[in-house]
């Protein structure tokens, strides 16, 4: 039996319906470990809901300014050290986008899942000095962009619960933006593209309490909202599935090199075409002309919206079943745990 300590981003609540891909992956691993008879410990903010044992940290009140972030990281580092001092842990699995700021002392193997584009990490994160720290990507595109270092493990592509999507809903004539409301996700381009294409836009997602995110919503999004451009805020799992299955298309106008895009994968499982900018793994996730369109600018996005009726819902669904299954992702993570433990045993035997 394994005992895995999964560590969430210090400012995130790990619960079903969480916006972030990191929380999505953590929760599915936690559930799979528990179902397989392993011991799953999850270190996350109070309010998180996990299948295993939650070790809760005090909730972090907004706004998420620099001082708040530093204090949250310090609390996380102290909490990790406390767990390792009192519990037998086989693997520590870090999911935070700032994982290198609270690495534990040398000893137990650590796996850090890289949820950001490689260029968003400092050198000390991608080439860790701590022995027994292993990194891996969540897509082939992201993996290819990482430095080739001994600590790099094979990628484990993000999976989704394909069976949870694809319900029967009446298709409606609207485009959907689903994700965090922040500059890097480009929701202002989704607004522009939908307006120029003459199609209503529904925006669902969370504006996290970082000062620059709140200012972006106030100045760039709120003034553009109207009857044909609605922002409905965060949505739970059931509403998310309903929106994805009833939309004409999903727009992903990201401005960064996306590592995966869960929204694009869930849309595919719902039989809904995606129109995405050519950023990072989006060109790997969306099969251009089969499950959606990969475009280079807003003008091309407008044209692609008009062609989404060419995409077969059946093809989208079959592609998701073949490529994005949750079981495939879980098997990949269990293989990573085996790999780092075998390597640790080999190193200890060689002493």
Secondary structure as the mmCIF struct_conf table of DSSP 4:
data_model
#
loop_
_struct_conf.conf_type_id
_struct_conf.id
_struct_conf.beg_label_comp_id
_struct_conf.beg_label_asym_id
_struct_conf.beg_label_seq_id
_struct_conf.end_label_comp_id
_struct_conf.end_label_asym_id
_struct_conf.end_label_seq_id
STRN STRN1 UNK A 3 UNK A 7
TURN_TY1_P TURN_TY1_P1 UNK A 10 UNK A 11
TURN_TY1_P TURN_TY1_P2 UNK A 16 UNK A 17
BEND BEND1 UNK A 19 UNK A 19
HELX_RH_AL_P HELX_RH_AL_P1 UNK A 21 UNK A 35
TURN_TY1_P TURN_TY1_P3 UNK A 36 UNK A 37
STRN STRN2 UNK A 39 UNK A 45
TURN_TY1_P TURN_TY1_P4 UNK A 46 UNK A 47
BEND BEND2 UNK A 51 UNK A 52
STRN STRN3 UNK A 53 UNK A 57
HELX_LH_PP_P HELX_LH_PP_P1 UNK A 58 UNK A 61
BEND BEND3 UNK A 62 UNK A 62
HELX_LH_PP_P HELX_LH_PP_P2 UNK A 63 UNK A 63
HELX_RH_AL_P HELX_RH_AL_P2 UNK A 66 UNK A 86
BEND BEND4 UNK A 87 UNK A 87
BEND BEND5 UNK A 90 UNK A 90
STRN STRN4 UNK A 91 UNK A 94
TURN_TY1_P TURN_TY1_P5 UNK A 97 UNK A 98
HELX_RH_3T_P HELX_RH_3T_P1 UNK A 99 UNK A 102
HELX_LH_PP_P HELX_LH_PP_P3 UNK A 103 UNK A 105
BEND BEND6 UNK A 106 UNK A 108
STRN STRN5 UNK A 109 UNK A 113
BEND BEND7 UNK A 116 UNK A 116
HELX_RH_3T_P HELX_RH_3T_P2 UNK A 118 UNK A 120
BEND BEND8 UNK A 121 UNK A 121
HELX_RH_AL_P HELX_RH_AL_P3 UNK A 123 UNK A 126
BEND BEND9 UNK A 127 UNK A 127
BEND BEND10 UNK A 130 UNK A 130
TURN_TY1_P TURN_TY1_P6 UNK A 131 UNK A 132
STRN STRN6 UNK A 133 UNK A 136
BEND BEND11 UNK A 138 UNK A 139
HELX_RH_AL_P HELX_RH_AL_P4 UNK A 140 UNK A 144
TURN_TY1_P TURN_TY1_P7 UNK A 145 UNK A 145
BEND BEND12 UNK A 146 UNK A 146
TURN_TY1_P TURN_TY1_P8 UNK A 150 UNK A 151
STRN STRN7 UNK A 152 UNK A 152
HELX_LH_PP_P HELX_LH_PP_P4 UNK A 153 UNK A 155
STRN STRN8 UNK A 160 UNK A 160
HELX_RH_3T_P HELX_RH_3T_P3 UNK A 162 UNK A 164
BEND BEND13 UNK A 165 UNK A 165
BEND BEND14 UNK A 173 UNK A 173
STRN STRN9 UNK A 174 UNK A 178
BEND BEND15 UNK A 179 UNK A 179
BEND BEND16 UNK A 182 UNK A 182
HELX_RH_3T_P HELX_RH_3T_P4 UNK A 183 UNK A 185
TURN_TY1_P TURN_TY1_P9 UNK A 186 UNK A 186
HELX_RH_AL_P HELX_RH_AL_P5 UNK A 187 UNK A 197
TURN_TY1_P TURN_TY1_P10 UNK A 198 UNK A 198
STRN STRN10 UNK A 200 UNK A 204
BEND BEND17 UNK A 209 UNK A 209
HELX_RH_AL_P HELX_RH_AL_P6 UNK A 211 UNK A 216
HELX_RH_PI_P HELX_RH_PI_P1 UNK A 217 UNK A 221
HELX_RH_3T_P HELX_RH_3T_P5 UNK A 222 UNK A 224
STRN STRN11 UNK A 226 UNK A 226
TURN_TY1_P TURN_TY1_P11 UNK A 227 UNK A 228
STRN STRN12 UNK A 229 UNK A 233
HELX_RH_AL_P HELX_RH_AL_P7 UNK A 237 UNK A 246
BEND BEND18 UNK A 248 UNK A 248
STRN STRN13 UNK A 249 UNK A 252
BEND BEND19 UNK A 255 UNK A 256
BEND BEND20 UNK A 259 UNK A 259
HELX_RH_AL_P HELX_RH_AL_P8 UNK A 262 UNK A 269
TURN_TY1_P TURN_TY1_P12 UNK A 270 UNK A 271
STRN STRN14 UNK A 274 UNK A 277
BEND BEND21 UNK A 278 UNK A 278
TURN_TY1_P TURN_TY1_P13 UNK A 280 UNK A 281
HELX_RH_AL_P HELX_RH_AL_P9 UNK A 282 UNK A 285
BEND BEND22 UNK A 286 UNK A 286
STRN STRN15 UNK A 288 UNK A 288
TURN_TY1_P TURN_TY1_P14 UNK A 289 UNK A 291
STRN STRN16 UNK A 292 UNK A 295
BEND BEND23 UNK A 296 UNK A 297
HELX_RH_AL_P HELX_RH_AL_P10 UNK A 298 UNK A 305
TURN_TY1_P TURN_TY1_P15 UNK A 306 UNK A 307
HELX_RH_3T_P HELX_RH_3T_P6 UNK A 308 UNK A 310
BEND BEND24 UNK A 311 UNK A 311
HELX_RH_AL_P HELX_RH_AL_P11 UNK A 313 UNK A 323
STRN STRN17 UNK A 325 UNK A 325
HELX_RH_AL_P HELX_RH_AL_P12 UNK A 326 UNK A 349
TURN_TY1_P TURN_TY1_P16 UNK A 350 UNK A 350
#
